Amino acid sequence: MLKGFKNFLMRGDVVVVAVGLIVALAFSTLIKAFTDFVINPIITRAQGSRSVGLGWQLGAPGNKPTYLDIGSFISALVYFAVFMAVVYFLIVIPYKAIQARRGVVAFGEPSPAKTCPACLSEDLPIGATKCKYCGTDQPAPGSSTPTP
């Protein structure tokens, strides 16, 4: 039982995922600091010199829980976009290259699919003769009518 667990942990995929998560968490902290200390002050300054941020006070003045802070939302969008770009360029692309050298397709293009004319499901393989959802006969590839 322990040997099987050790073999599971030592598989390449588990190690790659673990390293990817650690790197992602480290970049997450870095990008969060960037948005908090660079983007937020710029957004606040764009609102005006006496503003507490980009947004509107919905309740009593000075009541922080009722302040609609659009600046923080814009900051979160910037954070998300930068974080996803970092993950893509520093984790996904190198992983795809490593897997390609091993002869494995990672994050490949989706296989071609067709739509069922009866239930309109859009993920049927091109060569399917019956719909996997409603059981309707499907037209043969290159034909426009269902086969009897």
N, C-alpha and C positions, 0 to 999 in steps of 0.2 A: 504494500500500500504506500509506504513512504517512498519507495523507488519510483513508482508511477507518478507521485506528486513531484519528485525531483525532476523526472524526465519532462513533465509538463512545464515546470518553471524554466527549464533550460532550453526549451524550444525557442527558436529564433524569433518567432512572431511575438511571444510574450515579452521577451527582452526588448524588442523594438517598440512595442506599445508602452512599456514601462518607461523607457528612456524618452519617448515622445511626450508622455504626460509630464515628466519632470521638467523637460525643456519648455513645454507649454506653460507650466505654472511659473517658471522663472520669467519667461517673456511676459506673462500676464501681469506680474508685479511691475516690471519695467514699463510697460505700456500704460498701466494704471497711473503710475507716477507721472508719466508724460502728459496724460490727459488732465490730471489734477493740478499740476504745477505749471503747465504751459498752455493748454487749450482753454481751461476754465478761466484763467485770468484774462486771456484775450477776449473771450466771449463776454465776460463781465465788463471789461473796458469798453467794448463796443456798445453796451447799453447806456453808458454815461458814467460820469465821475462819482455820483452819489448813489448809484444803484448797488443793490446787494446781489444782483445777478440778472440774467436774461429771463424774464417771466413776469407774472402778475400776482398780486396779492388778492386772494379770493375772500379772505375773512378780515378780521381786525388787523390794522397795520402793526407790523412787528411780530405777528403770530406765524412762526416758521412752519408749523404743520399745514397751514392753509396757503402757503406760497407755492404757486404753480411754477416750478423751476424748469423752464425750457432749456436753459443753458446746460444744466446737468444732463438732460436728455440728449442734446447735441453732443456733449462730451462722451456719453455712453455709446452713441452711434460711431463717433470717431474711434473710440476704444475698440469696439467690435470690428470695424473695418481694418484697422491696423493689426489687431490680433489675428484675424483670419488670414490676412496677407502674410504675416510672419509664419503662421503655421503652414500655409500652403508652400511658400518659397523655401522654408528651412526644414520642413519635415516631409511634406507630401512629395515634392519633386525629387529630392534625393532618395526617398524610399522607392518611388517608381523606378528610378534608374537602377538601384540595387536589385530590385526584383526582376527587372528586364534582363540584367546580366545573368540572373539565375534561370531565366526562361519562364518566369511567372508574370502574368499580366495583373497588375494591381491598379485599381481605380480606372479600369478600361471603359471604353465607350459602351453604352447600353446596347444590347442586341436589338436588331430591328424587330418591330412589333406591328401588329395590325389591330384594327378595331372590329369587335363583333357587331354585326348589323342589328342583332336582336336586343342585346342588353347594353350595348355601347361601351363595354369594358375595352380599355385601350392597351392592354399589356399581353395580348396573345402572341405567341411566336408565329412567325411568318408561315411556317409549314404546318400549323395546327389545322386539323380537319374537324374538330369539335371545340366549342367554347368551354373552357374549364369552369365557368361560372353558371351558365344557363343550359349547357349541353346542346346548343343549336349547331347543326352542321354548318361548317364554314366553307366558303368558296375555295377552290383549289388555287394555288399560286398562279397568277396570270389570268384567272377567270373572274368574272364579276357576278356570277350567280351561285347560290349554294348547291352543293352536290346532293343528290337524293339519297 
